[in-house]
C-alpha cells in the first residue's frame, strides 16, 4: 500500500509559493489579474499551486527574451 502524501508536499499554499519564489502576495495576485500568474486550483476556499504549475510558470518566464533598456545609460565610473 503506498504511503500517504500530505498536501503540503504536492502543492504550495499562496504564502508558501510567495516565500519560495521571493515575491509578495500582492505581486502574485496582480500577476493572476493580468493572466500572467501560475495556474492554481481552489479546494475548500483554499487556493493551491501545484509544484508542476509552479515549474511551468517559471519556465514560461525563463523563455522570454531579454532586451536591455535603451533609455538607461551604461554605468560610468565616477571620478574621485
C-alpha positions in Angstrom: 0.0 0.0 0.0 1.5 3.4 -1.0 2.4 5.8 1.8 0.1 8.8 2.3 1.4 12.1 0.9 0.4 15.3 2.7 -1.0 18.2 0.5 2.0 20.4 1.5 4.2 18.0 -0.4 2.1 18.2 -3.6 1.2 21.9 -3.7 2.1 25.3 -2.4 -0.3 27.5 -0.4 -0.2 31.1 -1.6 2.1 32.1 1.3 4.4 29.1 0.7 4.5 29.9 -3.0 5.3 33.5 -2.4 8.1 32.7 0.1 9.6 30.0 -2.2 9.6 32.4 -5.2 10.5 35.5 -3.2 7.6 37.6 -4.3 4.8 39.3 -2.4 1.2 38.2 -2.2 0.2 41.5 -3.8 2.5 40.8 -6.8 1.2 37.2 -7.2 -2.5 38.5 -7.2 -1.5 41.2 -9.6 0.0 38.6 -12.0 -3.1 36.5 -11.7 -5.3 39.5 -12.6 -3.1 40.1 -15.6 -3.3 36.5 -16.7 0.4 36.0 -16.1 0.5 34.1 -12.8 0.8 30.3 -12.3 -2.2 28.0 -12.8 -3.9 27.3 -9.5 -6.8 25.3 -8.0 -9.2 26.0 -5.3 -10.1 23.4 -2.7 -12.5 24.3 0.1 -11.9 28.0 -0.5 -8.1 27.5 -0.3 -6.1 28.4 -3.4 -3.2 26.0 -4.1 -0.4 25.9 -6.8 0.9 22.5 -7.7 4.6 22.1 -8.0 4.1 21.3 -11.6 2.2 24.5 -12.2 4.9 26.5 -10.4 7.6 24.9 -12.6 5.6 25.5 -15.8 5.2 29.2 -14.7 8.9 29.6 -14.0 9.8 28.0 -17.4 7.5 30.4 -19.1 9.4 33.3 -17.6 12.8 31.8 -18.5 11.9 31.6 -22.2 11.1 35.2 -22.5 13.9 37.1 -24.3 15.8 39.8 -22.5 16.1 43.2 -24.2 18.1 45.8 -22.4 16.5 49.2 -21.7 17.6 51.7 -24.3 16.8 54.7 -22.1 19.3 53.9 -19.4 22.9 55.0 -19.9 25.6 52.4 -19.0 27.2 52.7 -15.6 30.2 55.0 -15.6 32.9 55.3 -13.0 32.8 58.5 -11.0 36.0 60.5 -10.9 37.5 61.0 -7.5 
